[in-house]
Amino acid sequence: MAAAPPVARVDAHHHLWDLARRDQPWMDGPWADPIRRTFALPDLAPHLSAHRIDASVVVQACSSAEETRELLALAAQSDTVAGVVGWADLTDPGLPGVLASLPSGLVGVRHQVQDEADPDWLTRPEVLRGLAAVADAGLVYDLLVGHGQLAAAQRAVRELPQLTFVLDHAAKPAVAGGAREPWAGGVAGLAALPNVVCKLSGLVTEADWRTWTPEQVLPWAREVLDLFGPQRLMFGSDWPVCTLAAGYDQVVDLAEAATAGLDAAERSAVFGGTARRVYRL
């Protein structure tokens, strides 16, 4: 009997940006200098190939409808980019029409909620209305929040059981500082809600960029694996942001180490199956 082909793998979270087209306002200090350049799909391709990753989800980097359309155009011409998590104004009463006007390839919407001064921004009536429109459009919502917004995130998730939320970067645990709360309680609360899945991504940049070790990062990765389980966890590189602290190879190695105790079917869920199901790739 012939051996089964290798399971197709997905990088469920990376970025692309062209600084000749637009600035990235979040690059707001010298800390960002190492990534203050254009990153295009050909820059990513060798990393995907080296790790047998044949599909990816590109995620918005700034609050720009134009960027979203550009990423969708790129996905339409790419054999690699299987889906786009774009940006749209959740507070716009015309959001249903905006989403309907976008070309195919959009699988989700994201807003940098972590940058909102109001910790309850997600539960504003106009935002909940927008999130409901995302669900009505058959899309998922990528949840990018800080620790102070986890309580509001739980309330929003409960308000919208029809919407699948994808928790980006495991809600950014304090790897460098080591403080478990309020992160642990907030993430556990989200994991208890069936319409939330989580990305195993972004952990290295929450550690000390220069001195981190796998032993410092892995406990946090294993905790979200325990909380969500492999069927609700998906690997994402967070490239090129991850390169502030680690190379692509190191990020994959960490995810492989965190999931080493799983069986083959469970590992294939984390490295592809969950993303394909949730984003309908």
Stockholm file with secondary structure:
# STOCKHOLM 1.0

chainA/1-281         MAAAPPVARVDAHHHLWDLARRDQPWMDGPWADPIRRTFALPDLAPHLSAHRIDASVVVQACSSAEETRELLALAAQSDTVAGVVGWADLTDPGLPGVLASLPSGLVGVRHQVQDEADPDWLTRPEVLRGLAAVADAGLVYDLLVGHGQLAAAQRAVRELPQLTFVLDHAAKPAVAGGAREPWAGGVAGLAALPNVVCKLSGLVTEADWRTWTPEQVLPWAREVLDLFGPQRLMFGSDWPVCTLAAGYDQVVDLAEAATAGLDAAERSAVFGGTARRVYRL
#=GR chainA/1-281 SS CCCCCCCCEEEEEECCBCTTTCCCTTCCSGGGGGGCSCBCHHHHHHHHHHTTEEEEEEECCSSCHHHHHHHHHHHHTCSSEEEEEECCCTTCTTHHHHHHHSCTTEEEEEECGGGCSCTTGGGSHHHHHHHHHHHHTTCEEEECCCGGGHHHHHHHHHHCTTSCEEEGGGGCCCTTTCCCTTHHHHHHHHHTSTTEEEEECSCGGGSCTTTCCHHHHHHHHHHHHHHHCGGGEEECCCBTGGGGTCCHHHHHHHHHHHTTTSCHHHHHIIIIIHHHHHHTC
#=GC SS_cons         CCCCCCCCEEEEEECCBCTTTCCCTTCCSGGGGGGCSCBCHHHHHHHHHHTTEEEEEEECCSSCHHHHHHHHHHHHTCSSEEEEEECCCTTCTTHHHHHHHSCTTEEEEEECGGGCSCTTGGGSHHHHHHHHHHHHTTCEEEECCCGGGHHHHHHHHHHCTTSCEEEGGGGCCCTTTCCCTTHHHHHHHHHTSTTEEEEECSCGGGSCTTTCCHHHHHHHHHHHHHHHCGGGEEECCCBTGGGGTCCHHHHHHHHHHHTTTSCHHHHHIIIIIHHHHHHTC
//
